[in-house]
Amino acid sequence: MRDAIFADLANATATPFANIMPIIQAGFVYMTYQLYIPMAGFVRNYVYSFKDKNWSPWDLNIVANPPAAALTCAPNVV
C-alpha cells in the first residue's frame, strides 16, 4: 500500500490532509489514521486500522479542487 500512497501523493491536485479519528462500529470504538488525497475529480481516502494493522483505500465522490479552497484541519475538541 505504501507505493500506492506515495504515487497518489505525487499526483495530488491539492494539499493532502490526515488525522487520527475514532470509528464507531457495532458499539465499539476503533482508532484509525485517515489520509485524504485530492485527485482529479475525487478524493482518495486511505484508512489505517490500528487494531487490524491494515490499510483500506476508498474513492470519495467529492470535488477535489474547489476554486480558492483547500482542505484544512479542524480544531481539536477535548
C-alpha positions as CSV (number, residue, x, y, z in Angstrom):
1,M,0.0,0.0,0.0
2,R,3.0,2.3,0.6
3,D,3.8,2.5,-3.1
4,A,0.2,3.4,-4.0
5,I,0.0,6.1,-1.3
6,F,3.3,7.7,-2.5
7,A,2.1,7.5,-6.1
8,D,-1.2,9.3,-5.2
9,L,0.7,11.9,-3.1
10,A,2.9,12.6,-6.2
11,N,-0.3,13.1,-8.3
12,A,-2.3,15.1,-5.7
13,T,-4.2,18.2,-7.1
14,A,-4.3,20.0,-3.7
15,T,-2.7,19.7,-0.3
16,P,-3.4,16.3,1.3
17,F,-5.0,16.1,4.8
18,A,-4.6,13.5,7.5
19,N,-5.9,12.9,11.0
20,I,-6.4,10.2,13.7
21,M,-10.1,9.6,14.4
22,P,-12.3,7.0,16.0
23,I,-14.8,5.0,14.0
24,I,-17.7,3.6,16.0
25,Q,-18.9,0.2,14.6
26,A,-21.2,-2.4,16.3
27,G,-20.9,-0.5,19.6
28,F,-17.1,-0.5,19.7
29,V,-14.7,2.4,19.0
30,Y,-11.8,1.7,16.6
31,M,-9.0,4.2,16.2
32,T,-8.0,4.9,12.6
33,Y,-5.5,7.1,10.8
34,Q,-7.1,8.6,7.8
35,L,-5.3,10.2,4.8
36,Y,-7.3,12.2,2.3
37,I,-5.5,12.9,-1.0
38,P,-7.3,15.2,-3.5
39,M,-7.2,13.8,-7.0
40,A,-8.6,15.0,-10.3
41,G,-12.4,14.8,-9.8
42,F,-12.4,12.9,-6.5
43,V,-10.7,12.4,-3.1
44,R,-8.9,9.2,-2.3
45,N,-9.2,8.2,1.3
46,Y,-6.7,5.8,2.9
47,V,-7.9,4.4,6.2
48,Y,-5.4,2.6,8.5
49,S,-6.9,0.5,11.3
50,F,-4.6,0.4,14.4
51,K,-6.5,-2.7,15.6
52,D,-6.2,-4.7,12.3
53,K,-2.9,-3.1,11.2
54,N,-4.0,-2.7,7.6
55,W,-4.9,0.0,5.0
56,S,-8.2,0.3,3.1
57,P,-8.4,2.7,0.2
58,W,-11.7,4.5,-0.7
59,D,-12.5,6.8,-3.5
60,L,-14.9,9.5,-2.3
61,N,-17.2,11.3,-4.7
62,I,-16.0,14.8,-3.6
63,V,-14.8,17.6,-5.8
64,A,-11.1,17.5,-5.1
65,N,-10.1,21.0,-6.1
66,P,-12.8,23.6,-5.5
67,P,-11.9,27.2,-6.6
68,A,-9.8,29.1,-4.0
69,A,-10.3,26.4,-1.3
70,A,-8.1,23.9,0.4
71,L,-8.6,21.1,2.9
72,T,-7.8,22.2,6.4
73,C,-7.6,20.6,9.7
74,A,-10.5,21.0,12.1
75,P,-9.6,22.2,15.6
76,N,-9.3,19.6,18.4
77,V,-12.2,19.5,20.7
78,V,-11.4,17.9,24.0
